[in-house]
Amino acid sequence: MLELDDLDTRARHVCLAGLWSAYTLPEQATRLLDLANTMIGAGEADGTVYFRRAMAYRMLGMFPAALDDIDHAVSMLPPGDNEIHQDSLRERQLIGVAVQSCQQDRNG
């Protein structure tokens, strides 16, 4: 089995993408968050890492952190990258819906 230290930045991005799309994986959000944090700590962060970490935070119910990360991801996008910008805005909308859902659950 490979250890995280054995992988280069590109391979970690592939692993991050795999975790991001592995909806049936137990503890998906925690694993995604751990890898994203490792990459950010190693100076390997780009908008994609923050985008994927925002999803992990959303799934864990950590909405302020999710909003911070998705906004940071958007701020890192180059002008004219509309497709990626749309993905980020969809994630931001999902965070908003999750916040509203939690508020409704608390208010009965």
Phi and psi restraints in degrees (range 20) as a CNS / XPLOR table:
assign (resid 1 and name C) (resid 2 and name N)
       (resid 2 and name CA) (resid 2 and name C) 1.0 -76.8 20.0 2
assign (resid 2 and name N) (resid 2 and name CA)
       (resid 2 and name C) (resid 3 and name N) 1.0 143.7 20.0 2
assign (resid 2 and name C) (resid 3 and name N)
       (resid 3 and name CA) (resid 3 and name C) 1.0 -98.4 20.0 2
assign (resid 3 and name N) (resid 3 and name CA)
       (resid 3 and name C) (resid 4 and name N) 1.0 155.9 20.0 2
assign (resid 3 and name C) (resid 4 and name N)
       (resid 4 and name CA) (resid 4 and name C) 1.0 -57.3 20.0 2
assign (resid 4 and name N) (resid 4 and name CA)
       (resid 4 and name C) (resid 5 and name N) 1.0 -35.4 20.0 2
assign (resid 4 and name C) (resid 5 and name N)
       (resid 5 and name CA) (resid 5 and name C) 1.0 -66.3 20.0 2
assign (resid 5 and name N) (resid 5 and name CA)
       (resid 5 and name C) (resid 6 and name N) 1.0 -20.7 20.0 2
assign (resid 5 and name C) (resid 6 and name N)
       (resid 6 and name CA) (resid 6 and name C) 1.0 -78.8 20.0 2
assign (resid 6 and name N) (resid 6 and name CA)
       (resid 6 and name C) (resid 7 and name N) 1.0 -10.0 20.0 2
assign (resid 6 and name C) (resid 7 and name N)
       (resid 7 and name CA) (resid 7 and name C) 1.0 -99.1 20.0 2
assign (resid 7 and name N) (resid 7 and name CA)
       (resid 7 and name C) (resid 8 and name N) 1.0 147.7 20.0 2
assign (resid 7 and name C) (resid 8 and name N)
       (resid 8 and name CA) (resid 8 and name C) 1.0 -91.5 20.0 2
assign (resid 8 and name N) (resid 8 and name CA)
       (resid 8 and name C) (resid 9 and name N) 1.0 178.1 20.0 2
assign (resid 8 and name C) (resid 9 and name N)
       (resid 9 and name CA) (resid 9 and name C) 1.0 -57.3 20.0 2
assign (resid 9 and name N) (resid 9 and name CA)
       (resid 9 and name C) (resid 10 and name N) 1.0 -44.6 20.0 2
assign (resid 9 and name C) (resid 10 and name N)
       (resid 10 and name CA) (resid 10 and name C) 1.0 -61.8 20.0 2
assign (resid 10 and name N) (resid 10 and name CA)
       (resid 10 and name C) (resid 11 and name N) 1.0 -42.2 20.0 2
assign (resid 10 and name C) (resid 11 and name N)
       (resid 11 and name CA) (resid 11 and name C) 1.0 -66.8 20.0 2
assign (resid 11 and name N) (resid 11 and name CA)
       (resid 11 and name C) (resid 12 and name N) 1.0 -36.4 20.0 2
assign (resid 11 and name C) (resid 12 and name N)
       (resid 12 and name CA) (resid 12 and name C) 1.0 -65.6 20.0 2
assign (resid 12 and name N) (resid 12 and name CA)
       (resid 12 and name C) (resid 13 and name N) 1.0 -36.5 20.0 2
assign (resid 12 and name C) (resid 13 and name N)
       (resid 13 and name CA) (resid 13 and name C) 1.0 -64.3 20.0 2
assign (resid 13 and name N) (resid 13 and name CA)
       (resid 13 and name C) (resid 14 and name N) 1.0 -38.3 20.0 2
assign (resid 13 and name C) (resid 14 and name N)
       (resid 14 and name CA) (resid 14 and name C) 1.0 -64.2 20.0 2
assign (resid 14 and name N) (resid 14 and name CA)
       (resid 14 and name C) (resid 15 and name N) 1.0 -43.8 20.0 2
assign (resid 14 and name C) (resid 15 and name N)
       (resid 15 and name CA) (resid 15 and name C) 1.0 -62.3 20.0 2
assign (resid 15 and name N) (resid 15 and name CA)
       (resid 15 and name C) (resid 16 and name N) 1.0 -41.4 20.0 2
assign (resid 15 and name C) (resid 16 and name N)
       (resid 16 and name CA) (resid 16 and name C) 1.0 -61.6 20.0 2
assign (resid 16 and name N) (resid 16 and name CA)
       (resid 16 and name C) (resid 17 and name N) 1.0 -43.2 20.0 2
assign (resid 16 and name C) (resid 17 and name N)
       (resid 17 and name CA) (resid 17 and name C) 1.0 -63.5 20.0 2
assign (resid 17 and name N) (resid 17 and name CA)
       (resid 17 and name C) (resid 18 and name N) 1.0 -40.4 20.0 2
assign (resid 17 and name C) (resid 18 and name N)
       (resid 18 and name CA) (resid 18 and name C) 1.0 -63.0 20.0 2
assign (resid 18 and name N) (resid 18 and name CA)
       (resid 18 and name C) (resid 19 and name N) 1.0 -44.2 20.0 2
assign (resid 18 and name C) (resid 19 and name N)
       (resid 19 and name CA) (resid 19 and name C) 1.0 -64.3 20.0 2
assign (resid 19 and name N) (resid 19 and name CA)
       (resid 19 and name C) (resid 20 and name N) 1.0 -39.3 20.0 2
assign (resid 19 and name C) (resid 20 and name N)
       (resid 20 and name CA) (resid 20 and name C) 1.0 -60.7 20.0 2
assign (resid 20 and name N) (resid 20 and name CA)
       (resid 20 and name C) (resid 21 and name N) 1.0 -35.6 20.0 2
assign (resid 20 and name C) (resid 21 and name N)
       (resid 21 and name CA) (resid 21 and name C) 1.0 -95.9 20.0 2
assign (resid 21 and name N) (resid 21 and name CA)
       (resid 21 and name C) (resid 22 and name N) 1.0 -0.3 20.0 2
assign (resid 21 and name C) (resid 22 and name N)
       (resid 22 and name CA) (resid 22 and name C) 1.0 -91.2 20.0 2
assign (resid 22 and name N) (resid 22 and name CA)
       (resid 22 and name C) (resid 23 and name N) 1.0 70.5 20.0 2
assign (resid 22 and name C) (resid 23 and name N)
       (resid 23 and name CA) (resid 23 and name C) 1.0 -62.2 20.0 2
assign (resid 23 and name N) (resid 23 and name CA)
       (resid 23 and name C) (resid 24 and name N) 1.0 -25.0 20.0 2
assign (resid 23 and name C) (resid 24 and name N)
       (resid 24 and name CA) (resid 24 and name C) 1.0 -94.3 20.0 2
assign (resid 24 and name N) (resid 24 and name CA)
       (resid 24 and name C) (resid 25 and name N) 1.0 0.2 20.0 2
assign (resid 24 and name C) (resid 25 and name N)
       (resid 25 and name CA) (resid 25 and name C) 1.0 -71.8 20.0 2
assign (resid 25 and name N) (resid 25 and name CA)
       (resid 25 and name C) (resid 26 and name N) 1.0 125.8 20.0 2
assign (resid 25 and name C) (resid 26 and name N)
       (resid 26 and name CA) (resid 26 and name C) 1.0 -58.8 20.0 2
assign (resid 26 and name N) (resid 26 and name CA)
       (resid 26 and name C) (resid 27 and name N) 1.0 138.8 20.0 2
assign (resid 26 and name C) (resid 27 and name N)
       (resid 27 and name CA) (resid 27 and name C) 1.0 59.5 20.0 2
assign (resid 27 and name N) (resid 27 and name CA)
       (resid 27 and name C) (resid 28 and name N) 1.0 33.0 20.0 2
assign (resid 27 and name C) (resid 28 and name N)
       (resid 28 and name CA) (resid 28 and name C) 1.0 -53.2 20.0 2
assign (resid 28 and name N) (resid 28 and name CA)
       (resid 28 and name C) (resid 29 and name N) 1.0 -49.7 20.0 2
assign (resid 28 and name C) (resid 29 and name N)
       (resid 29 and name CA) (resid 29 and name C) 1.0 -62.4 20.0 2
assign (resid 29 and name N) (resid 29 and name CA)
       (resid 29 and name C) (resid 30 and name N) 1.0 -42.4 20.0 2
assign (resid 29 and name C) (resid 30 and name N)
       (resid 30 and name CA) (resid 30 and name C) 1.0 -65.6 20.0 2
assign (resid 30 and name N) (resid 30 and name CA)
       (resid 30 and name C) (resid 31 and name N) 1.0 -42.0 20.0 2
assign (resid 30 and name C) (resid 31 and name N)
       (resid 31 and name CA) (resid 31 and name C) 1.0 -66.0 20.0 2
assign (resid 31 and name N) (resid 31 and name CA)
       (resid 31 and name C) (resid 32 and name N) 1.0 -41.5 20.0 2
assign (resid 31 and name C) (resid 32 and name N)
       (resid 32 and name CA) (resid 32 and name C) 1.0 -63.0 20.0 2
assign (resid 32 and name N) (resid 32 and name CA)
       (resid 32 and name C) (resid 33 and name N) 1.0 -44.1 20.0 2
assign (resid 32 and name C) (resid 33 and name N)
       (resid 33 and name CA) (resid 33 and name C) 1.0 -62.9 20.0 2
assign (resid 33 and name N) (resid 33 and name CA)
       (resid 33 and name C) (resid 34 and name N) 1.0 -43.8 20.0 2
assign (resid 33 and name C) (resid 34 and name N)
       (resid 34 and name CA) (resid 34 and name C) 1.0 -60.4 20.0 2
assign (resid 34 and name N) (resid 34 and name CA)
       (resid 34 and name C) (resid 35 and name N) 1.0 -46.0 20.0 2
assign (resid 34 and name C) (resid 35 and name N)
       (resid 35 and name CA) (resid 35 and name C) 1.0 -67.7 20.0 2
assign (resid 35 and name N) (resid 35 and name CA)
       (resid 35 and name C) (resid 36 and name N) 1.0 -42.5 20.0 2
assign (resid 35 and name C) (resid 36 and name N)
       (resid 36 and name CA) (resid 36 and name C) 1.0 -61.4 20.0 2
assign (resid 36 and name N) (resid 36 and name CA)
       (resid 36 and name C) (resid 37 and name N) 1.0 -43.0 20.0 2
assign (resid 36 and name C) (resid 37 and name N)
       (resid 37 and name CA) (resid 37 and name C) 1.0 -62.8 20.0 2
assign (resid 37 and name N) (resid 37 and name CA)
       (resid 37 and name C) (resid 38 and name N) 1.0 -39.1 20.0 2
assign (resid 37 and name C) (resid 38 and name N)
       (resid 38 and name CA) (resid 38 and name C) 1.0 -62.2 20.0 2
assign (resid 38 and name N) (resid 38 and name CA)
       (resid 38 and name C) (resid 39 and name N) 1.0 -44.9 20.0 2
assign (resid 38 and name C) (resid 39 and name N)
       (resid 39 and name CA) (resid 39 and name C) 1.0 -65.9 20.0 2
assign (resid 39 and name N) (resid 39 and name CA)
       (resid 39 and name C) (resid 40 and name N) 1.0 -41.3 20.0 2
assign (resid 39 and name C) (resid 40 and name N)
       (resid 40 and name CA) (resid 40 and name C) 1.0 -64.5 20.0 2
assign (resid 40 and name N) (resid 40 and name CA)
       (resid 40 and name C) (resid 41 and name N) 1.0 -42.6 20.0 2
assign (resid 40 and name C) (resid 41 and name N)
       (resid 41 and name CA) (resid 41 and name C) 1.0 -63.5 20.0 2
assign (resid 41 and name N) (resid 41 and name CA)
       (resid 41 and name C) (resid 42 and name N) 1.0 -28.6 20.0 2
assign (resid 41 and name C) (resid 42 and name N)
       (resid 42 and name CA) (resid 42 and name C) 1.0 -88.7 20.0 2
assign (resid 42 and name N) (resid 42 and name CA)
       (resid 42 and name C) (resid 43 and name N) 1.0 3.6 20.0 2
assign (resid 42 and name C) (resid 43 and name N)
       (resid 43 and name CA) (resid 43 and name C) 1.0 77.0 20.0 2
assign (resid 43 and name N) (resid 43 and name CA)
       (resid 43 and name C) (resid 44 and name N) 1.0 22.1 20.0 2
assign (resid 43 and name C) (resid 44 and name N)
       (resid 44 and name CA) (resid 44 and name C) 1.0 -103.2 20.0 2
assign (resid 44 and name N) (resid 44 and name CA)
       (resid 44 and name C) (resid 45 and name N) 1.0 16.2 20.0 2
assign (resid 44 and name C) (resid 45 and name N)
       (resid 45 and name CA) (resid 45 and name C) 1.0 -78.8 20.0 2
assign (resid 45 and name N) (resid 45 and name CA)
       (resid 45 and name C) (resid 46 and name N) 1.0 137.3 20.0 2
assign (resid 45 and name C) (resid 46 and name N)
       (resid 46 and name CA) (resid 46 and name C) 1.0 -137.3 20.0 2
assign (resid 46 and name N) (resid 46 and name CA)
       (resid 46 and name C) (resid 47 and name N) 1.0 -175.1 20.0 2
assign (resid 46 and name C) (resid 47 and name N)
       (resid 47 and name CA) (resid 47 and name C) 1.0 -58.9 20.0 2
assign (resid 47 and name N) (resid 47 and name CA)
       (resid 47 and name C) (resid 48 and name N) 1.0 -33.6 20.0 2
assign (resid 47 and name C) (resid 48 and name N)
       (resid 48 and name CA) (resid 48 and name C) 1.0 -65.1 20.0 2
assign (resid 48 and name N) (resid 48 and name CA)
       (resid 48 and name C) (resid 49 and name N) 1.0 -40.3 20.0 2
assign (resid 48 and name C) (resid 49 and name N)
       (resid 49 and name CA) (resid 49 and name C) 1.0 -63.2 20.0 2
assign (resid 49 and name N) (resid 49 and name CA)
       (resid 49 and name C) (resid 50 and name N) 1.0 -44.7 20.0 2
assign (resid 49 and name C) (resid 50 and name N)
       (resid 50 and name CA) (resid 50 and name C) 1.0 -67.1 20.0 2
assign (resid 50 and name N) (resid 50 and name CA)
       (resid 50 and name C) (resid 51 and name N) 1.0 -36.6 20.0 2
assign (resid 50 and name C) (resid 51 and name N)
       (resid 51 and name CA) (resid 51 and name C) 1.0 -60.4 20.0 2
assign (resid 51 and name N) (resid 51 and name CA)
       (resid 51 and name C) (resid 52 and name N) 1.0 -47.1 20.0 2
assign (resid 51 and name C) (resid 52 and name N)
       (resid 52 and name CA) (resid 52 and name C) 1.0 -70.6 20.0 2
assign (resid 52 and name N) (resid 52 and name CA)
       (resid 52 and name C) (resid 53 and name N) 1.0 -36.1 20.0 2
assign (resid 52 and name C) (resid 53 and name N)
       (resid 53 and name CA) (resid 53 and name C) 1.0 -67.7 20.0 2
assign (resid 53 and name N) (resid 53 and name CA)
       (resid 53 and name C) (resid 54 and name N) 1.0 -33.5 20.0 2
assign (resid 53 and name C) (resid 54 and name N)
       (resid 54 and name CA) (resid 54 and name C) 1.0 -59.3 20.0 2
assign (resid 54 and name N) (resid 54 and name CA)
       (resid 54 and name C) (resid 55 and name N) 1.0 -41.3 20.0 2
assign (resid 54 and name C) (resid 55 and name N)
       (resid 55 and name CA) (resid 55 and name C) 1.0 -62.3 20.0 2
assign (resid 55 and name N) (resid 55 and name CA)
       (resid 55 and name C) (resid 56 and name N) 1.0 -43.3 20.0 2
assign (resid 55 and name C) (resid 56 and name N)
       (resid 56 and name CA) (resid 56 and name C) 1.0 -61.1 20.0 2
assign (resid 56 and name N) (resid 56 and name CA)
       (resid 56 and name C) (resid 57 and name N) 1.0 -45.8 20.0 2
assign (resid 56 and name C) (resid 57 and name N)
       (resid 57 and name CA) (resid 57 and name C) 1.0 -60.5 20.0 2
assign (resid 57 and name N) (resid 57 and name CA)
       (resid 57 and name C) (resid 58 and name N) 1.0 -41.9 20.0 2
assign (resid 57 and name C) (resid 58 and name N)
       (resid 58 and name CA) (resid 58 and name C) 1.0 -60.1 20.0 2
assign (resid 58 and name N) (resid 58 and name CA)
       (resid 58 and name C) (resid 59 and name N) 1.0 -45.6 20.0 2
assign (resid 58 and name C) (resid 59 and name N)
       (resid 59 and name CA) (resid 59 and name C) 1.0 -64.5 20.0 2
assign (resid 59 and name N) (resid 59 and name CA)
       (resid 59 and name C) (resid 60 and name N) 1.0 -28.2 20.0 2
assign (resid 59 and name C) (resid 60 and name N)
       (resid 60 and name CA) (resid 60 and name C) 1.0 -89.2 20.0 2
assign (resid 60 and name N) (resid 60 and name CA)
       (resid 60 and name C) (resid 61 and name N) 1.0 0.3 20.0 2
assign (resid 60 and name C) (resid 61 and name N)
       (resid 61 and name CA) (resid 61 and name C) 1.0 78.0 20.0 2
assign (resid 61 and name N) (resid 61 and name CA)
       (resid 61 and name C) (resid 62 and name N) 1.0 17.3 20.0 2
assign (resid 61 and name C) (resid 62 and name N)
       (resid 62 and name CA) (resid 62 and name C) 1.0 -97.7 20.0 2
assign (resid 62 and name N) (resid 62 and name CA)
       (resid 62 and name C) (resid 63 and name N) 1.0 71.1 20.0 2
assign (resid 62 and name C) (resid 63 and name N)
       (resid 63 and name CA) (resid 63 and name C) 1.0 -68.1 20.0 2
assign (resid 63 and name N) (resid 63 and name CA)
       (resid 63 and name C) (resid 64 and name N) 1.0 -41.2 20.0 2
assign (resid 63 and name C) (resid 64 and name N)
       (resid 64 and name CA) (resid 64 and name C) 1.0 -59.9 20.0 2
assign (resid 64 and name N) (resid 64 and name CA)
       (resid 64 and name C) (resid 65 and name N) 1.0 -41.0 20.0 2
assign (resid 64 and name C) (resid 65 and name N)
       (resid 65 and name CA) (resid 65 and name C) 1.0 -66.3 20.0 2
assign (resid 65 and name N) (resid 65 and name CA)
       (resid 65 and name C) (resid 66 and name N) 1.0 -38.2 20.0 2
assign (resid 65 and name C) (resid 66 and name N)
       (resid 66 and name CA) (resid 66 and name C) 1.0 -62.3 20.0 2
assign (resid 66 and name N) (resid 66 and name CA)
       (resid 66 and name C) (resid 67 and name N) 1.0 -44.1 20.0 2
assign (resid 66 and name C) (resid 67 and name N)
       (resid 67 and name CA) (resid 67 and name C) 1.0 -64.9 20.0 2
assign (resid 67 and name N) (resid 67 and name CA)
       (resid 67 and name C) (resid 68 and name N) 1.0 -41.7 20.0 2
assign (resid 67 and name C) (resid 68 and name N)
       (resid 68 and name CA) (resid 68 and name C) 1.0 -58.2 20.0 2
assign (resid 68 and name N) (resid 68 and name CA)
       (resid 68 and name C) (resid 69 and name N) 1.0 -45.7 20.0 2
assign (resid 68 and name C) (resid 69 and name N)
       (resid 69 and name CA) (resid 69 and name C) 1.0 -69.0 20.0 2
assign (resid 69 and name N) (resid 69 and name CA)
       (resid 69 and name C) (resid 70 and name N) 1.0 -41.0 20.0 2
assign (resid 69 and name C) (resid 70 and name N)
       (resid 70 and name CA) (resid 70 and name C) 1.0 -69.1 20.0 2
assign (resid 70 and name N) (resid 70 and name CA)
       (resid 70 and name C) (resid 71 and name N) 1.0 -35.8 20.0 2
assign (resid 70 and name C) (resid 71 and name N)
       (resid 71 and name CA) (resid 71 and name C) 1.0 -66.7 20.0 2
assign (resid 71 and name N) (resid 71 and name CA)
       (resid 71 and name C) (resid 72 and name N) 1.0 -37.6 20.0 2
assign (resid 71 and name C) (resid 72 and name N)
       (resid 72 and name CA) (resid 72 and name C) 1.0 -65.6 20.0 2
assign (resid 72 and name N) (resid 72 and name CA)
       (resid 72 and name C) (resid 73 and name N) 1.0 -41.4 20.0 2
assign (resid 72 and name C) (resid 73 and name N)
       (resid 73 and name CA) (resid 73 and name C) 1.0 -60.3 20.0 2
assign (resid 73 and name N) (resid 73 and name CA)
       (resid 73 and name C) (resid 74 and name N) 1.0 -43.7 20.0 2
assign (resid 73 and name C) (resid 74 and name N)
       (resid 74 and name CA) (resid 74 and name C) 1.0 -64.1 20.0 2
assign (resid 74 and name N) (resid 74 and name CA)
       (resid 74 and name C) (resid 75 and name N) 1.0 -39.3 20.0 2
assign (resid 74 and name C) (resid 75 and name N)
       (resid 75 and name CA) (resid 75 and name C) 1.0 -66.7 20.0 2
assign (resid 75 and name N) (resid 75 and name CA)
       (resid 75 and name C) (resid 76 and name N) 1.0 -20.2 20.0 2
assign (resid 75 and name C) (resid 76 and name N)
       (resid 76 and name CA) (resid 76 and name C) 1.0 -88.7 20.0 2
assign (resid 76 and name N) (resid 76 and name CA)
       (resid 76 and name C) (resid 77 and name N) 1.0 -8.2 20.0 2
assign (resid 76 and name C) (resid 77 and name N)
       (resid 77 and name CA) (resid 77 and name C) 1.0 -73.2 20.0 2
assign (resid 77 and name N) (resid 77 and name CA)
       (resid 77 and name C) (resid 78 and name N) 1.0 138.5 20.0 2
assign (resid 77 and name C) (resid 78 and name N)
       (resid 78 and name CA) (resid 78 and name C) 1.0 -73.1 20.0 2
assign (resid 78 and name N) (resid 78 and name CA)
       (resid 78 and name C) (resid 79 and name N) 1.0 153.9 20.0 2
assign (resid 78 and name C) (resid 79 and name N)
       (resid 79 and name CA) (resid 79 and name C) 1.0 -59.1 20.0 2
assign (resid 79 and name N) (resid 79 and name CA)
       (resid 79 and name C) (resid 80 and name N) 1.0 141.8 20.0 2
assign (resid 79 and name C) (resid 80 and name N)
       (resid 80 and name CA) (resid 80 and name C) 1.0 86.9 20.0 2
assign (resid 80 and name N) (resid 80 and name CA)
       (resid 80 and name C) (resid 81 and name N) 1.0 0.7 20.0 2
assign (resid 80 and name C) (resid 81 and name N)
       (resid 81 and name CA) (resid 81 and name C) 1.0 -89.3 20.0 2
assign (resid 81 and name N) (resid 81 and name CA)
       (resid 81 and name C) (resid 82 and name N) 1.0 64.9 20.0 2
assign (resid 81 and name C) (resid 82 and name N)
       (resid 82 and name CA) (resid 82 and name C) 1.0 -64.2 20.0 2
assign (resid 82 and name N) (resid 82 and name CA)
       (resid 82 and name C) (resid 83 and name N) 1.0 -38.5 20.0 2
assign (resid 82 and name C) (resid 83 and name N)
       (resid 83 and name CA) (resid 83 and name C) 1.0 -63.2 20.0 2
assign (resid 83 and name N) (resid 83 and name CA)
       (resid 83 and name C) (resid 84 and name N) 1.0 -46.2 20.0 2
assign (resid 83 and name C) (resid 84 and name N)
       (resid 84 and name CA) (resid 84 and name C) 1.0 -67.3 20.0 2
assign (resid 84 and name N) (resid 84 and name CA)
       (resid 84 and name C) (resid 85 and name N) 1.0 -38.9 20.0 2
assign (resid 84 and name C) (resid 85 and name N)
       (resid 85 and name CA) (resid 85 and name C) 1.0 -59.6 20.0 2
assign (resid 85 and name N) (resid 85 and name CA)
       (resid 85 and name C) (resid 86 and name N) 1.0 -41.8 20.0 2
assign (resid 85 and name C) (resid 86 and name N)
       (resid 86 and name CA) (resid 86 and name C) 1.0 -63.7 20.0 2
assign (resid 86 and name N) (resid 86 and name CA)
       (resid 86 and name C) (resid 87 and name N) 1.0 -40.6 20.0 2
assign (resid 86 and name C) (resid 87 and name N)
       (resid 87 and name CA) (resid 87 and name C) 1.0 -60.1 20.0 2
assign (resid 87 and name N) (resid 87 and name CA)
       (resid 87 and name C) (resid 88 and name N) 1.0 -42.6 20.0 2
assign (resid 87 and name C) (resid 88 and name N)
       (resid 88 and name CA) (resid 88 and name C) 1.0 -65.8 20.0 2
assign (resid 88 and name N) (resid 88 and name CA)
       (resid 88 and name C) (resid 89 and name N) 1.0 -40.6 20.0 2
assign (resid 88 and name C) (resid 89 and name N)
       (resid 89 and name CA) (resid 89 and name C) 1.0 -66.2 20.0 2
assign (resid 89 and name N) (resid 89 and name CA)
       (resid 89 and name C) (resid 90 and name N) 1.0 -35.7 20.0 2
assign (resid 89 and name C) (resid 90 and name N)
       (resid 90 and name CA) (resid 90 and name C) 1.0 -63.6 20.0 2
assign (resid 90 and name N) (resid 90 and name CA)
       (resid 90 and name C) (resid 91 and name N) 1.0 -41.4 20.0 2
assign (resid 90 and name C) (resid 91 and name N)
       (resid 91 and name CA) (resid 91 and name C) 1.0 -63.2 20.0 2
assign (resid 91 and name N) (resid 91 and name CA)
       (resid 91 and name C) (resid 92 and name N) 1.0 -40.6 20.0 2
assign (resid 91 and name C) (resid 92 and name N)
       (resid 92 and name CA) (resid 92 and name C) 1.0 -62.6 20.0 2
assign (resid 92 and name N) (resid 92 and name CA)
       (resid 92 and name C) (resid 93 and name N) 1.0 -38.8 20.0 2
assign (resid 92 and name C) (resid 93 and name N)
       (resid 93 and name CA) (resid 93 and name C) 1.0 -65.0 20.0 2
assign (resid 93 and name N) (resid 93 and name CA)
       (resid 93 and name C) (resid 94 and name N) 1.0 -40.9 20.0 2
assign (resid 93 and name C) (resid 94 and name N)
       (resid 94 and name CA) (resid 94 and name C) 1.0 -61.5 20.0 2
assign (resid 94 and name N) (resid 94 and name CA)
       (resid 94 and name C) (resid 95 and name N) 1.0 -38.4 20.0 2
assign (resid 94 and name C) (resid 95 and name N)
       (resid 95 and name CA) (resid 95 and name C) 1.0 -63.0 20.0 2
assign (resid 95 and name N) (resid 95 and name CA)
       (resid 95 and name C) (resid 96 and name N) 1.0 -45.6 20.0 2
assign (resid 95 and name C) (resid 96 and name N)
       (resid 96 and name CA) (resid 96 and name C) 1.0 -60.3 20.0 2
assign (resid 96 and name N) (resid 96 and name CA)
       (resid 96 and name C) (resid 97 and name N) 1.0 -42.6 20.0 2
assign (resid 96 and name C) (resid 97 and name N)
       (resid 97 and name CA) (resid 97 and name C) 1.0 -64.3 20.0 2
assign (resid 97 and name N) (resid 97 and name CA)
       (resid 97 and name C) (resid 98 and name N) 1.0 -40.6 20.0 2
assign (resid 97 and name C) (resid 98 and name N)
       (resid 98 and name CA) (resid 98 and name C) 1.0 -63.8 20.0 2
assign (resid 98 and name N) (resid 98 and name CA)
       (resid 98 and name C) (resid 99 and name N) 1.0 -40.6 20.0 2
assign (resid 98 and name C) (resid 99 and name N)
       (resid 99 and name CA) (resid 99 and name C) 1.0 -61.5 20.0 2
assign (resid 99 and name N) (resid 99 and name CA)
       (resid 99 and name C) (resid 100 and name N) 1.0 -48.1 20.0 2
assign (resid 99 and name C) (resid 100 and name N)
       (resid 100 and name CA) (resid 100 and name C) 1.0 -61.7 20.0 2
assign (resid 100 and name N) (resid 100 and name CA)
       (resid 100 and name C) (resid 101 and name N) 1.0 -40.1 20.0 2
assign (resid 100 and name C) (resid 101 and name N)
       (resid 101 and name CA) (resid 101 and name C) 1.0 -63.0 20.0 2
assign (resid 101 and name N) (resid 101 and name CA)
       (resid 101 and name C) (resid 102 and name N) 1.0 -42.9 20.0 2
assign (resid 101 and name C) (resid 102 and name N)
       (resid 102 and name CA) (resid 102 and name C) 1.0 -65.4 20.0 2
assign (resid 102 and name N) (resid 102 and name CA)
       (resid 102 and name C) (resid 103 and name N) 1.0 -38.6 20.0 2
assign (resid 102 and name C) (resid 103 and name N)
       (resid 103 and name CA) (resid 103 and name C) 1.0 -65.4 20.0 2
assign (resid 103 and name N) (resid 103 and name CA)
       (resid 103 and name C) (resid 104 and name N) 1.0 -39.7 20.0 2
assign (resid 103 and name C) (resid 104 and name N)
       (resid 104 and name CA) (resid 104 and name C) 1.0 -66.8 20.0 2
assign (resid 104 and name N) (resid 104 and name CA)
       (resid 104 and name C) (resid 105 and name N) 1.0 -38.7 20.0 2
assign (resid 104 and name C) (resid 105 and name N)
       (resid 105 and name CA) (resid 105 and name C) 1.0 -62.3 20.0 2
assign (resid 105 and name N) (resid 105 and name CA)
       (resid 105 and name C) (resid 106 and name N) 1.0 -39.1 20.0 2
assign (resid 105 and name C) (resid 106 and name N)
       (resid 106 and name CA) (resid 106 and name C) 1.0 -71.7 20.0 2
assign (resid 106 and name N) (resid 106 and name CA)
       (resid 106 and name C) (resid 107 and name N) 1.0 -32.0 20.0 2
assign (resid 106 and name C) (resid 107 and name N)
       (resid 107 and name CA) (resid 107 and name C) 1.0 -88.0 20.0 2
assign (resid 107 and name N) (resid 107 and name CA)
       (resid 107 and name C) (resid 108 and name N) 1.0 -4.2 20.0 2
